[in-house]
């Protein structure tokens, strides 16, 4: 354990595995530490895999990766108490290889990913907790673990230890998380026959469907629900900001139970057997909540750096991309004979700024604050839109002009003309 490595990576999720694989492939000596029994052992939930990022790292990943279904249909639902309205996008182009997105079971996928890392030459040690970073002044020179004689040294340390990055906070590199910047999500996996899944979601073979939901299912809290198909199961979940859960004094599990009982959702999971349940934190504070990403001898990747695009529900691709960029930065500096100093590691941030990662996060930087302060987007508008649709679709002898007048009156009565104009401006700011 006293051996020195080129790079130590803390964490074996998608970002840590991406960094470890890239570095090992380049011939650097890499140690990856994971506190779980194995990579992915702490992840029982399903997830969405975006193939573009992984394909850049492992071009042949489709040959043996444990994938569930490739997604051919995206549904977006806005729900009130007993109805929903929304849109579907289903494309045959998404049903032709190479497929763009997949559903996956993280415990299986992370284990496969780690096997690739080890085959590339990285040393992976599990059931090991890193208790703190070793510092020489402000420079990180290694880590201390809970093993006997567990001080390990390296030229650089990559922190891929998740949203609640204990190590970065303890070293003063990461401020304490604010509840308004972190969502708590709960998921269940309901197992059912493959034939039943195909029938309910109008798919066949390895085709899959994703449904993303917003509205009154979150009781005015900033959050969303989701449902997607696996081979022999359906994953369903909901998440809201921690600050909202605290203010409303409700629990994520109660919110999920209410969501599952919704008349639009209950038939989709009826008859399934719930076998897995988990809760986990998601960093959704966005660009304005990001910590410092680098310093003397250290880099932050994945969830630890707030790399989640909450608007488009993208996380795994940002995690793997940041892991690869961090690794490429270290590889280039080593090839040039330059030290892993703060001044040189600034390349990591500069490269990210030129990538889709930072461009997307900057685009939506105002979104968390706007939606957090305006619960009408999750309560009033879903109800108003549903009533408007119900009014126009009800044939009852009332002329359409009168119905339109009634709808306009209901909107202005609930929000006022100035309120409607203000909300439109807020939406424009959130998505500009």
C-alpha positions in Angstrom: 0.0 0.0 0.0 3.0 2.3 0.3 3.6 2.1 -3.5 3.3 5.3 -5.4 1.0 5.6 -8.4 0.7 8.1 -11.3 -3.0 8.6 -10.5 -5.4 7.5 -7.7 -9.1 7.5 -8.5 -11.6 7.5 -5.7 -14.9 5.9 -6.7 -15.9 3.3 -9.3 -19.0 4.8 -10.9 -19.2 5.8 -14.6 -17.0 8.9 -14.1 -14.3 7.1 -12.1 -14.3 4.0 -14.4 -14.1 6.2 -17.5 -11.0 8.0 -16.1 -9.4 4.8 -14.9 -9.8 3.1 -18.2 -8.5 6.0 -20.3 -5.4 6.4 -18.0 -4.7 2.7 -18.0 -5.0 2.4 -21.7 -2.4 5.2 -22.0 0.1 3.2 -19.9 -0.1 5.2 -16.6 -0.1 3.4 -13.3 -3.6 3.7 -11.9 -5.1 2.7 -8.5 -8.9 2.9 -8.2 -10.4 2.7 -4.7 -14.0 1.7 -4.1 -15.7 1.4 -0.7 -18.4 -1.1 -1.9 -17.8 -4.8 -2.1 -17.5 -4.4 -5.9 -18.0 -1.7 -8.5 -21.7 -1.2 -8.7 -22.6 -3.1 -5.5 -24.2 0.0 -4.0 -26.3 0.7 -7.1 -29.4 -1.3 -7.3 -31.3 1.2 -9.4 -31.8 1.2 -13.2 -30.6 4.1 -15.3 -30.3 5.6 -18.8 -27.1 5.0 -20.7 -26.2 7.5 -23.4 -24.1 5.6 -26.0 -22.2 8.5 -27.5 -19.9 9.0 -24.5 -19.3 5.4 -23.9 -18.7 4.7 -27.6 -15.8 7.2 -27.6 -14.2 5.2 -24.8 -15.2 1.6 -25.7 -16.2 1.5 -29.4 -17.3 -2.2 -29.2 -19.2 -1.9 -25.9 -22.4 -3.2 -27.5 -20.8 -6.6 -28.0 -20.9 -7.6 -24.3 -22.2 -4.8 -22.1 -25.2 -5.7 -20.0 -27.8 -3.5 -21.7 -31.5 -3.7 -21.2 -33.5 -2.1 -24.0 -32.6 0.6 -26.6 -35.0 3.5 -26.4 -37.2 4.1 -29.5 -39.9 6.3 -27.8 -39.8 9.3 -25.5 -43.0 10.5 -23.7 -43.3 13.8 -21.9 -46.3 14.0 -19.5 -47.8 16.9 -17.5 -50.1 15.5 -14.8 -52.8 17.0 -12.6 -54.6 14.9 -10.0 -56.4 12.5 -12.3 -55.3 13.2 -15.9 -52.3 13.9 -18.0 -51.4 15.6 -21.3 -48.2 15.5 -23.2 -46.3 14.5 -26.2 -44.7 11.4 -27.6 -41.7 11.1 -30.0 -41.2 7.7 -31.6 -38.8 7.3 -34.4 -37.8 4.3 -36.5 -34.4 5.9 -36.8 -33.9 5.2 -33.1 -34.7 1.6 -33.9 -31.7 1.1 -36.1 -28.1 0.4 -34.9 -26.0 2.0 -33.6 -28.6 2.8 -31.0 -28.6 6.2 -29.2 -29.8 5.4 -25.7 -30.3 2.3 -23.6 -31.9 1.4 -20.3 -29.5 -0.4 -17.9 -29.2 -1.8 -14.4 -26.3 0.1 -12.8 -25.1 -2.8 -10.6 -24.6 -5.0 -13.7 -23.2 -2.2 -15.9 -20.7 -0.9 -13.3 -19.4 -4.4 -12.7 -18.9 -4.9 -16.5 -17.2 -1.5 -16.8 -14.9 -2.3 -13.9 -13.8 -5.5 -15.5 -12.8 -3.5 -18.6 -10.8 -1.2 -16.4 -8.9 -4.1 -14.8 -8.2 -5.7 -18.1 -6.6 -2.4 -19.2 -4.1 -2.7 -16.4 -5.6 -0.6 -13.6 -5.4 -1.9 -10.0 -8.9 -1.8 -8.5 -9.2 -2.3 -4.7 -12.8 -2.6 -3.3 -14.1 -2.6 0.3 -11.7 0.3 1.0 -12.8 3.7 2.3 -10.6 6.7 1.6 -10.8 8.7 4.9 -8.9 11.8 3.8 -6.6 13.3 1.2 -2.9 13.6 2.0 -1.7 17.2 1.6 1.7 18.8 1.3 0.6 22.4 1.9 -2.3 22.9 -0.6 -1.0 20.1 -2.9 -2.6 16.7 -2.9 0.0 14.0 -2.8 -2.1 10.9 -2.1 -4.9 9.5 0.1 -5.3 7.8 3.5 -7.5 4.7 3.7 -9.1 2.7 6.5 -6.7 -0.2 5.8 -3.7 -0.8 8.1 -0.7 1.3 6.7 -3.2 2.8 4.3 -1.3 5.9 3.1 -1.0 5.7 -0.6 0.8 8.3 -2.7 0.2 9.6 -6.3 1.1 12.4 -8.6 -2.6 13.2 -9.0 -5.9 12.2 -7.4 -9.2 12.2 -9.2 -12.3 12.6 -7.0 -15.2 10.5 -8.4 -16.8 9.8 -5.1 -20.3 11.1 -5.8 -22.5 14.0 -5.1 -21.7 14.2 -1.4 -17.9 14.4 -1.9 -16.7 13.9 1.6 -13.0 14.1 0.7 -13.3 17.4 -1.2 -15.3 18.9 1.6 -12.9 17.7 4.3 -10.0 19.2 2.4 -11.8 22.5 1.9 -12.1 22.1 -1.9 -15.9 21.7 -1.9 -18.4 23.8 0.1 -21.1 22.1 2.1 -24.0 21.1 -0.1 -27.1 23.3 0.1 -30.5 21.4 0.2 -31.8 23.6 -2.7 -29.0 22.2 -5.0 -29.5 18.5 -4.3 -32.5 16.3 -5.2 -33.4 13.1 -3.3 -34.8 10.5 -5.7 -36.4 7.2 -4.9 -36.8 4.3 -7.4 -38.5 1.0 -7.5 -38.0 -1.9 -10.0 -41.2 -3.8 -10.7 -40.6 -7.2 -12.4 -43.2 -8.6 -14.8 -43.2 -10.9 -17.9 -41.5 -9.6 -21.0 -44.6 -10.2 -23.0 -46.7 -7.9 -20.7 -44.1 -5.1 -21.0 -44.2 -5.4 -24.8 -48.0 -5.3 -24.8 -48.4 -2.3 -22.5 -45.7 -0.2 -24.1 -46.2 -1.2 -27.7 -42.7 -2.5 -28.2 -41.1 -5.8 -29.3 -37.7 -7.4 -29.0 -35.2 -5.1 -27.4 -37.2 -1.9 -28.0 -37.8 0.4 -25.0 -39.8 3.4 -23.8 -39.0 6.3 -21.5 -41.7 8.4 -19.8 -40.7 11.6 -18.0 -43.3 13.3 -15.9 -43.9 16.7 -14.1 -46.8 18.4 -12.5 -48.9 17.8 -9.4 -47.3 14.5 -8.7 -44.6 16.5 -6.9 -47.1 18.6 -4.8 -45.7 21.9 -6.0 -42.1 20.9 -5.2 -39.4 21.2 -7.8 -39.0 17.7 -9.2 -40.0 15.1 -11.8 -41.1 11.5 -12.1 -39.9 8.9 -14.5 -40.7 5.5 -15.8 -38.8 3.3 -18.2 -38.8 -0.3 -19.5 -36.1 -2.9 -18.9 -36.1 -6.4 -20.4 -38.1 -8.0 -17.6 -39.0 -5.1 -15.4 -40.1 -1.5 -15.2 -38.3 1.2 -13.3 -40.4 3.9 -11.7 -39.3 6.8 -9.5 -39.7 10.4 -8.5 -37.3 13.0 -7.1 -37.5 16.5 -5.6 -35.1 19.0 -4.0 -34.1 18.3 -0.4 -35.1 21.8 0.6 -38.7 21.2 -0.6 -39.0 17.9 1.2 -37.9 19.7 4.4 -40.4 22.6 3.9 -43.4 20.3 3.1 -42.4 17.7 5.7 -43.2 14.9 3.4 -41.2 11.8 2.5 -40.0 10.7 -0.9 -41.6 7.3 -0.3 -45.0 8.8 0.3 -44.6 10.9 -2.9 -43.8 7.8 -4.9 -46.7 5.9 -3.5 -49.0 8.7 -4.5 -47.5 8.8 -7.9 -47.9 5.1 -8.4 -51.6 5.4 -7.6 -52.2 8.0 -10.4 -54.8 6.7 -12.9 -52.4 7.3 -15.8 -49.5 5.4 -14.1 -51.1 2.6 -12.1 -52.1 0.5 -15.1 -48.6 0.5 -16.4 -47.2 -1.2 -13.3 -50.2 -3.3 -12.4 -49.3 -6.9 -11.8 -45.6 -6.2 -11.3 -43.7 -7.5 -8.4 -41.6 -4.9 -6.6 -38.2 -6.4 -5.7 -35.8 -3.5 -5.5 -36.1 -0.1 -3.9 -33.4 2.6 -3.4 -33.0 6.3 -2.6 -30.1 8.4 -3.8 -28.9 12.0 -4.1 -28.7 13.8 -7.5 -26.7 17.0 -7.9 -29.2 19.3 -9.6 -27.9 22.8 -8.6 -26.5 23.2 -12.1 -23.7 25.5 -13.2 -24.1 28.1 -10.4 -23.7 25.4 -7.7 -20.5 23.9 -9.1 -17.4 23.7 -6.8 -13.8 24.3 -7.9 -13.0 21.5 -10.4 -9.2 21.3 -10.0 -6.3 22.3 -7.9 -2.7 21.3 -7.2 -2.7 17.5 -7.8 -6.4 17.0 -7.9 -9.5 17.0 -10.2 -13.2 16.5 -9.6 -15.4 14.5 -12.0 -19.0 13.3 -12.3 -21.6 13.9 -9.6 -18.9 15.2 -7.2 -18.6 18.2 -9.6 -22.4 18.8 -10.1 -22.2 17.5 -13.6 -25.9 16.7 -14.2 -28.2 18.3 -16.8 -31.4 18.2 -14.8 -33.5 19.6 -17.7 -32.7 16.8 -20.1 -32.2 14.2 -17.3 -28.6 13.6 -18.5 -26.0 12.3 -16.0 -24.1 9.2 -17.2 -22.9 10.9 -20.3 -21.6 13.9 -18.4 -20.0 11.6 -15.9 -18.1 9.6 -18.5 -17.2 12.7 -20.5 -15.7 14.5 -17.5 -13.8 11.4 -16.5 -12.3 11.1 -20.0 -11.4 14.8 -20.1 -9.7 14.6 -16.7 -7.8 11.5 -17.8 -6.8 13.1 -21.2 -5.6 16.2 -19.3 -3.2 14.2 -17.2 -2.1 12.0 -20.1 -1.2 15.1 -22.1 0.7 16.8 -19.2 2.7 13.6 -18.5 3.6 13.4 -22.2 4.8 17.0 -22.2 6.8 16.4 -19.0 4.8 18.9 -17.0 3.8 18.6 -13.4 0.1 18.2 -12.3 0.0 21.7 -10.8 -3.1 23.9 -10.5 -1.9 26.1 -13.3 -1.4 23.2 -15.7 -4.6 21.4 -14.6 -6.6 24.4 -15.6 -6.6 22.7 -19.0 -9.3 20.4 -17.6 -11.7 23.2 -17.1 -10.8 24.9 -20.4 -11.5 21.7 -22.3 -14.8 21.3 -20.5 -15.8 24.9 -21.3 -15.4 24.1 -25.0 -17.5 20.9 -24.7 -21.2 20.3 -24.7 -21.0 19.6 -20.9 -20.4 23.2 -19.9 -22.3 24.7 -22.8 -25.4 22.9 -21.7 -25.0 23.6 -18.0 -24.4 27.3 -18.7 -27.5 27.4 -20.9 -29.7 26.3 -18.1 -27.8 28.0 -15.2 -30.9 30.0 -14.1 -33.4 27.1 -14.3 -33.0 25.7 -10.8 -33.5 29.1 -9.0 -36.5 30.0 -11.3 -38.4 26.7 -10.8 -37.5 26.4 -7.1 -39.1 29.8 -6.5 -42.2 29.3 -8.7 -44.3 26.3 -7.6 -47.1 27.4 -9.9 -45.3 25.6 -12.7 -45.8 22.3 -10.9 -49.3 23.0 -9.5 -51.3 25.7 -11.2 -50.4 25.2 -14.8 -50.8 21.4 -15.0 -54.3 21.9 -13.6 -55.1 24.8 -15.9 -53.9 23.0 -19.0 -55.8 19.9 -18.1 -59.1 21.8 -17.5 -58.5 23.7 -20.8 -58.2 20.4 -22.7 -61.2 18.9 -20.9 -63.3 22.0 -21.7 -62.5 22.0 -25.4 -62.9 18.2 -25.8 -66.3 18.1 -24.0 -69.2 18.4 -26.5 -72.0 19.9 -24.5 -73.8 22.4 -26.8 -71.6 25.3 -25.7 -70.0 27.1 -28.7 -66.2 27.1 -29.0 -65.8 30.8 -28.7 -67.5 30.8 -25.3 -65.3 27.9 -24.3 -62.2 29.8 -25.3 -63.4 32.8 -23.3 -64.0 30.5 -20.3 -60.4 29.1 -20.6 -58.9 32.6 -20.8 -60.9 33.7 -17.8 -59.7 30.6 -15.7 -56.0 31.4 -16.5 -56.3 35.1 -15.7 -58.3 34.3 -12.5 -55.7 32.0 -11.3 -52.5 33.9 -12.3 -53.6 37.4 -13.5 -52.5 38.9 -16.7 -49.3 40.3 -15.2 -48.6 36.9 -13.5 -49.0 35.1 -16.9 -46.7 37.5 -18.6 -44.2 37.2 -15.7 -44.3 33.4 -15.9 -43.7 33.5 -19.6 -40.7 35.6 -19.1 -39.4 33.3 -16.4 -39.7 30.3 -18.7 -37.9 32.1 -21.4 -35.0 32.9 -19.0 -34.9 29.3 -17.8 -34.6 27.9 -21.3 -32.9 30.6 -23.3 
